[in-house]
Amino acid sequence: MPDQPLRPDTLVRRSDQMPLRVVITRPEGQGEKLRTTLLQAGAEVLHIPLLAIEEREESPVERTHLLNLDHFNKVICISPNAARLFVERMDMYWPQPPVEVYWFTPGSGSADILAAFGLPVLCPKHGDNSEALLDLPELQQVSGDKILLCKGEGGRSMLFDTLTARGASLTELLLYRRTLPNLLSAERDVLQFAELDVLMISSSEALNNLVQLAGSTGPLLEKIVLVSSPRLRQEARVLGFKKIVQAKGAGIHWQLAALESIASQS
């Protein structure tokens, strides 16, 4: 949440002084802090998950990676889901976290989870995506480093490819998979036909699931989609969305800033 108290009219449309109507699409159980912030800022908020998170069963190889955690120089958790599942599993094998390991996340939400576990985590200040993470000085000279990349199945390979090209040895620890949620017909109708101002999208999977669940119809494609990276902006454009706003990242403060801009122009 922002450091300064929110005005209750922050997310009120400039044109008619009505609340900005926003749909949060994060997985079940993961949008409450964002929802509370937006409500305090005056928005009308619905939460319709467009992703379901399913924890992967730990394999013997993955267990070995965790047992050998002190063999790595750096650990990167690329999402709050990865951070949460990682610390839960690490807690089973490491009563005290290993020393001389550097901990990284691309965003503040993931960083908060590691920090609550007592880890001195590094994350970018000017954005919360892979591009911003790769700009950190601590990840420039990584030749010879062993890096554990904690993530879900699939997703983009930018971090893996870039850090490998910089000379690091990357090991992936796959902790979860993203699946298509079961939506009520009423929720599909809201996505397709309700008079909404903004659909908040923070991943490729959620964007594709939106089209799969609600259909690539005219009414859907006319809605504003708020995305969290240049890559998502391009993917939304390819899918046919006409009104795309890009936030600096998926963190709540970045999302709020983008929504304020939308409200002021609506």
Sequence and secondary structure as in RCSB ss.txt:
>XXXX:A:sequence
MPDQPLRPDTLVRRSDQMPLRVVITRPEGQGEKLRTTLLQAGAEVLHIPLLAIEEREESPVERTHLLNLDHFNKV
ICISPNAARLFVERMDMYWPQPPVEVYWFTPGSGSADILAAFGLPVLCPKHGDNSEALLDLPELQQVSGDKILLC
KGEGGRSMLFDTLTARGASLTELLLYRRTLPNLLSAERDVLQFAELDVLMISSSEALNNLVQLAGSTGPLLEKIV
LVSSPRLRQEARVLGFKKIVQAKGAGIHWQLAALESIASQS
>XXXX:A:secstr
  SS   TTTTB TTT  B EEEE S TTSSHHHHHHHHHTT EEEE    EEEE    HHHHHHHHTGGG SEE
EE SHHHHHHHHHHHHHH SS  SS EEE SSHHHHHHHHHTT  EE  SS BSHHHHHTSGGGT  TT EEEEE
EESS   HHHHHHHHTT EEEEEEEEEEE     HHHHHHHHHS  SEEE  SHHHHHHHHHHH S HHHHTSEE
EESSHHHHHHHHHHT SEEEE SBSSHHHHHHHHHHHHHH 
